[in-house]
C-alpha cells in the first residue's frame, strides 16, 4: 500500500499488522495498525515510528515521498515499543536534527535505548515549533496511558496527532473513519478505551476539560492505531467524555464460570429475574469470552453480577484471572452481586464480594450459594437476586 495523503503536505506512512491476535493480553481479532505520519515542509518531520518488525513498511512508504535522509525532525508522542521499536534504526537512517518529545519522553527513550547522546528537544506546552508553512504545538498527556505521552497539534490544519488516545486495534486498507462500518468503529473504539484507558478516566476527564478551556479546534484526529477521524472526530471525543464520567447504562452483565453446570443453572435464573424487571441482560461465560471482550461490555454496564463455583477454597482460574484484570482497570459506578455453587467449603461468593467491595461496587445482597446442585428454593433465590439488581438499576437511573 502506498502512503495516504491526509491533509495538505501531510501523509500516513505507517504499517498494517494483519496477523496480530494478542496485544499483551488484549484480543485483537481484527489486527491493528501502527500509524506514523510525514509532514512535508521546510523542516520535514516524521510523527512517530512503528513496531521494529514493521520498519520496512515504514521506510518503503516514506521513500515513495522523500529520501528518508532528508527528514529533519522526528516527533515521539509515545515511547511504547509498538511506536518506538523502529526508532533507533530510523535515527541511524535519518540522522535527524531534533528528536522532539516530552520531558518524560526523553527519560523513557534513554531508559529504553540507552542513548543520552541523541539530539533531544523537549516539547514544552505553550512553545510552538515552526516547520515553515506549518506550526506544531504540544500538549502533555501524562498517563494516557504512559508517563511520556503527549499530543502534537498542527495549527494550520487543526489536526491532532493523538498518540494512543482515540485509537483502536483495527487492520484495514481504509485509512479514514468514513470508509469503515460505524458499528465496527464503535465496537473497537469501546474495546480500546475499556482495556487501555478505563483506569485513567479521571485524567481523560481533566484533559477533555482542558481542551475545551483552551478552545482547541479539532478538524481531524490522527491516532497511533486504527482509523484517522476526518469526518466525525466528535464521535470519538464525545465517547471519551461519556466514558470518563463513568456513565453507565440501565443494563446488566452476568459474568460467570462453571464446572459441572450448577453455577450456570444459577446464572440463568438470575437472568430471568432481571428480565422480570425489564432489564436488558447479557450472560458471558468466561470459558467462551475473552477477558478483553468482557471488559468492552463492562465499560457501559450498570450492573455486574459475578458467578463462580469454589475450587480449592478459591475461585476457578478463569474467574480469578478476570478479576485481577478487571480490578487493574478499576471500572466504577457499578451495582454488584454474586452467586456460586460449591462442594464442601464454599468461599467463592465471599471472594467475589470482597473484590467488588474493593472496587467500590454497590453490592446488592450478600449473594447466593448452592451446595453441589441447586435445589428449587435456591434457584428461586437466584431469580429474586436478579429482581433485586434490576430494581436497584431502575432506582438509580
PESULZI-V626682 format. One record per run of one state. SS is the DSSP state (alpha for helix, beta for strand, coil for the rest). FROM is the first residue (numbers start at 0). TO is the last residue. If there is no record, write none. Layout:
ss=SS from=FROM to=TO
ss=SS from=FROM to=TO
This chain:
ss=coil from=0 to=2
ss=beta from=3 to=6
ss=coil from=7 to=8
ss=beta from=9 to=11
ss=coil from=12 to=13
ss=beta from=14 to=16
ss=coil from=17 to=20
ss=beta from=21 to=22
ss=coil from=23 to=24
ss=beta from=25 to=26
ss=coil from=27 to=30
ss=beta from=31 to=33
ss=coil from=34 to=35
ss=beta from=36 to=38
ss=coil from=39 to=43
ss=beta from=44 to=46
ss=coil from=47 to=50
ss=alpha from=51 to=62
ss=coil from=63 to=66
ss=alpha from=67 to=69
ss=coil from=70 to=71
ss=beta from=72 to=74
ss=coil from=75 to=79
ss=alpha from=80 to=83
ss=coil from=84 to=85
ss=alpha from=86 to=93
ss=coil from=94 to=96
ss=beta from=97 to=100
ss=coil from=101 to=101
ss=alpha from=102 to=112
ss=coil from=113 to=118
ss=beta from=119 to=121
ss=coil from=122 to=127
ss=beta from=128 to=129
ss=coil from=130 to=133
ss=beta from=134 to=139
ss=coil from=140 to=148
ss=beta from=149 to=153
ss=coil from=154 to=157
ss=beta from=158 to=160
ss=coil from=161 to=174
ss=beta from=175 to=175
ss=alpha from=176 to=178
ss=coil from=179 to=180
ss=alpha from=181 to=212
ss=coil from=213 to=218
ss=beta from=219 to=221
ss=coil from=222 to=226
ss=beta from=227 to=228
ss=coil from=229 to=231
ss=alpha from=232 to=243
ss=coil from=244 to=249
ss=beta from=250 to=255
ss=coil from=256 to=260
ss=alpha from=261 to=275
ss=coil from=276 to=278
ss=beta from=279 to=284
ss=coil from=285 to=289
ss=alpha from=290 to=299
ss=coil from=300 to=301
ss=beta from=302 to=306
ss=coil from=307 to=308
ss=beta from=309 to=310
ss=coil from=311 to=312
ss=beta from=313 to=314
ss=coil from=315 to=315
ss=alpha from=316 to=328
ss=coil from=329 to=333
ss=beta from=334 to=341
ss=coil from=342 to=346
ss=alpha from=347 to=357
ss=coil from=358 to=360
ss=beta from=361 to=362
ss=coil from=363 to=366
ss=beta from=367 to=370
ss=coil from=371 to=374
ss=alpha from=375 to=395
ss=coil from=396 to=396
